[in-house]
Amino acid sequence: MVKKILAGFVTVGTMAAIAATGSYKVNLMQNSILDGKHLKAGTYKVEVENNMAMLKRGDKTVQAPAREETASQKFNNTQMVYTNNNLQEIDIGGTHTKIVFTRNGQPEAGA
C-alpha cells in the first residue's frame, strides 16, 4: 500500500517537473512548416525555453521563436492551429498551456 502511494507521488512529481520545464510530447498529423522549416508528420518532443521552442524527432531538431501562454480554460485535447500548413500554435491537452510560434515577438503572419 505504501509503495503504491509513493509511486503515485513520484509519478505526479515527474509530471509536474515535465510541465515546469515546458517539455511536451505532440503528434503532428500532417506535414507542417514551422519558421520556414519543413516538419514531417509524426511524434515530436517540444521544449520551450527563453522564448525558443525546440521540436525534436529522432536526431532532427528544429528551433523556432515561441512563447507559452495560459488559456482561460483547459484544452480537452492537444491540437495544432495552422494557416496553410504553417504551424501557428500548439494547444496542450489537459492543460491551460498553449505554445504560440512568433517572429520578432509577434505571432507568425496569418495567425
Secondary structure, 3 states (H helix, E strand, C coil): CHHHHHHHHHHHHHHHHHHHCCEEEEEECCCEEECCEEECCEEEEEEEECCEEEEEECCEEEEEEEEEEECCCCECCCEEEEECCEEEEEECECCCEEEEEEECCEECCCC
